[in-house]
Amino acid sequence: MKNLLMSLTAIALMASTQAMAADVKLPGFKKQASPEAVVREHLDALMACDFDRIMQQYPDDAVFMLPNGVWLKGRANVSTLFVGFCKDRKDGGLRGAKFIDEEVNVVGDTVNVSWRLEADYLAEPYKGADAYVTKDGMMQSQVTTFDTTQMKFKN
């Protein structure tokens, strides 16, 4: 039953993501000088909830891998994650969250980061990890453990 529920949730997420992707206007591209610079720009733009800066780094064929085997393929589909993230907390988003690097490991063009997320609306910090695969100064793909269902929010 749990696997069925997870599968239905994933299907619903992908369907809503594809519907939202059609409504999002994407900015141009902006390459960074190194894999580390790509990740730093990504995190800084994410914490500022600057949608254009976030999406300037993702090429058209970007891939984003979420927990439970959910893949988002293509820049437009990936963009819907950040539209949702950058909403105010009252609207289901995480605007105001701060990512703090705890450990960083660079292997070629891949930057692996374990991080801690802190925000006024969290009852306790949330920890996770991402593997950022860069290519030619862009964010080619990302694998994340980020799962908002595991976050503990203040009442």
Secondary structure, DSSP 8 states (H G I E B T S, - for coil): -HHHHHHHHHHHHHHHHHHHHTT---------SSHHHHHHHHHHHHHTT-HHHHHTT--TT-EEEEGGGEEEESHHHHHHHHHHHTS-GGGT--TT-EEEEEEEEEETTEEEEEEEEE-TTBSS-EEEEEEEEEETTEEEEEEE---GGG--B--
